[in-house]
Structure formats: C-alpha cells, structure tokens
C-alpha cells in the first residue's frame, strides 16, 4: 500500500535530480532522511534537527547521544547520519591518494587538511617519506578525545623505523580550537625530533589542522 507521502517524496527527488541546488537546506536534509525514515514525513524532523544544530554540517557532526535528544531520532537515523558523514569525509580525502611527493610544508598541509578537517575528536597521523620525498604510507597512530591524545614518542619512532622512513611528517587536529601549537605540542615535537635523529630519520614537519587551515611547525620555526 502506497504511503500518503510517496507523491511528495517523488516530487522532491525529481526536483533534486533536475536542479539539486534549488533545494533549501531543510529540504535537502528532509530528502536525506527519506532513506533513514522510509514511512514517515521527515520534514518536521529536518526542521527540529536544524533548529537544534543550526546547519547541516553541525547535524552531521553531532554526537550520537545528543542526537537522541531530538524527537524522532532513533538508532537507525543516528547510524544513517554517521554513514553520510563518513561518506563525505572519504570523498573529500580521496584526492590525497594522488599525492605522491611531499616537497614543502605547503604540500604537507594540503595533504592533511582533507584528512583531518572534519574529525570531531583529536587524531594523530604519521606520514612516512622515502629519501626523495615520496609517500611510503600514512598511518593513524593515535586517536583520543575532543581535547587530546595519549601518544608515546617510542610508538612514533618505532613506526617510522618499521617503514624504513628517511623523513616523516607528524600531523594532528584541534577539533574545537585554533590550529595553534600548545606548550605540550611543542615539547613533544622537540623530543620526537631528537629521538628520530638518533635513528637517522628527519622530522620534516609537524602539521596542526583546524577546519580548513593549518599551522606548520617548520614554517613557524618550532623545529629549530
């Protein structure tokens, strides 16, 4: 038996297919929710979500426990929104796979922005390079909370040695603040630099990402 909302949904899909930019933010979220809530009107739910979070980006970034405070959001809707967010993250990070060489701090910053800008918890990556600046691998070596990651210098050095790196770039994100190195960031970086030098590995740079901006330790003089 057809739903009373089928006609409206088909019109929305046709509008999106012909002119996707014509949909308002609430209409676009309503359309997204069709696939999480197949048998109910999703317009009111889209309005409630945008009223609470202010934008589609903030809806997708919302914590699962907080999402459940919105009337009409169950586990299925929460999971679906997480899937959409992860799809967006993977889509925007795909171009970094085409980057084969890191020759400058700008190259390193541009590599890590799409990888880290949408993360809502702090994560640390190690980019291992060969003697020509070619990318050997990019490894997630630490994942923490909104405000920090527990990471040992030995873990970073061991990974760099295991990958037979000539140089490495360390990168992490500041999810809820500016891309400004903290005192802890600077101390850890200098200690890491010295530990890597003992293994004849160069710390090429340490990149901190916040949204679509980054700070380079090398450019800022913090590696001197």
N, C-alpha and C positions, 0 to 999 in steps of 0.2 A: 504493500500500500504506500503510495507516494506521500511524502511529508508536505505539510502546508507551506514549508519554507523552500521547497525544491525550486519553484519558479523564481523566487528572489535570488537564490544561490546561483542558478544558471545565468541569470542576467548579470550578476556580479562577475562571474567567471568570464562571460563574453566581453564585458567591459574591460576587464583586466587583459584578456587576450588581444583586444584591439588597441587599447590605449592604457597601458599599465600605469603611466604617470598621472592619469586622470583620477585615480583613487586617492581619497584623503588618507591620512594616517590611520584613522579609526576604521575606515572601510578596508584598508589593506590588512590590518590586524584581524578584523572580522573574517576576511577571506582566509587568512592563515588558520584561524581557529575552526574553520569548517572541517579540517582533517583531524582535529582532536576531539571535536564535539559534533558527531555526524547527524544527530537527530534533534538538535535544539537551536533556537535562534541565538547567534553568537554576537549580535550587535550590542546588546546590553553588557555582556561580559567584556567586550572590547572597550566599551566606554568606562567600565569600572577599573579595568587594568590601566588605562591611560590616565584616568583621574587620580589613581594612586601613585603611578610612577612618572607620569609627565611626558614620556616619549616611548617609542617602540624600542629604542636601544636600551632604555632603562628597564623595560619589561623583560627583554631577553636577558639582561644582566641580573635580574632579581634573584635573590636567594630562594630556594625551594620552600623553606619553612615560612618565609614571608609571603610567598605567592599563595599559600594555602589560606591566608587570612582574607583573601579576596573571594567573595561569594561566587560559587560556580567553578572554582578551580579545584580539580581533583588531581590524583596522581597521574592520570593519563595526560591531562593538559600540561602539567608541570614537566613531564618527560618529553612531550612533544616540543615545548618551547626550548628545552635544553638541546634537543636534536637540531632544531632550526639554528640556534646559536652556534652549535658546533659546526654545522654546515657552512655558516658564514665565516667562521674562523678558518676553516680549512680552505675555503675558496680564496680568501684574501691572502693566505700564507702560501698558496701554490706557486706564485712567481719566484719565491726564494729558491725553489729547487732548480731553477735555471741559472742561479748564480754559482759559478764555478771557482771564482777567484776573489780574494779579498786583498786589495792593494792599499786601502786607506781606511781611516776611521769613518769616513762617509760611507764607504762600501759596507762596513760592519754595521753602522747604524741603520742603513737602509735594509740590510738583511734581517735585522731583529725587530724592527717596528711591526711588520705584519704578523710576526710570530707571537709577539707579546702584548700588543696594544689592547686586545680585547680580554685579556686574562683578568679575573677578579680576585685572584689570590697571587701571592708572590711566587714566582718560579725562576729557577736559575738554569741557564743553558751553557754548555761548553762547546765552542766551535773549534775543531781541530784542523790545523792547516799544515800542508807539506812545505818543503823548502821554497817552492815557487809561489806560495800564497794560495794554492789550490785547496778547496774544501775536501777534507777527508770524511768528516761526519759532523753532525750537530746533535748533541746528546743532552736530554733533560737530566740534570744531576741533582736537582733539589726542588722540592715543592712544599710550600708551607701554608701560611695563613694570610690574612689581609695585610699584616704588618711585618712579616719576617719569615726567614727560612733558616733552619739549623743545617749548616753545611761545614764539613771539615776541609781543611786545606789538603790533607792527605787524600781525600776522595777525589779532589780535582786533579792533583798531581798524578795519582795512580791511573786515572782515565786518560790523561794526556800521554803518559808513558805507554800505556797499553795500545794506544792508537798510533804510536810512533810519530808523534807530532813534532814539527820543527818550531811551531809557534801556536798559540791559542788565543781565542777571544772569549772572555767571560761576559755573560750578559744576564741581567735580571730586570724585573719590572717593579715600579712603585705604583700599585693599583689606585691608591686614593690620595696621592700627593704629587708634588712636582718631581721631575727627574733630577733631583739634586742629591749628590752623594752625602750620606750621613757620615759621622765620625767612624762608626763601625764599618761602613762600606770602605772607607779609605784605609783603615788599619788592616782589614782583611786583605785588601788588594795588594798592599805593600808586602805583607807577609807571604802572600801567594807568589808574588813576583820573585822574591828571593828564593823561595822553595823550588820554583820551576827552574831558576837559573842553575841550581845545583845539579839538575838533570839535563842541563844544556838545552832548555826549552825557553823560548821567549814569550812573555806575556805581551802580545801585540796590542791589546786594548781591553778595557772593561767598559761595557755599554750599559747604561741605565735607561730604560724606556718608560715613558708615562704618556698614555694616549698615543698621539701621533708625533711625539717629539722624543729626542734622546739627548743624553749627555755622554760625551766620550772622555774617559779618564786621560787618554793620551793627548787629545786636543786641549784639555784643561790643565795639563801639566802635572797631574797627580801621579804619573808614573816615574817622574824624575827622582 
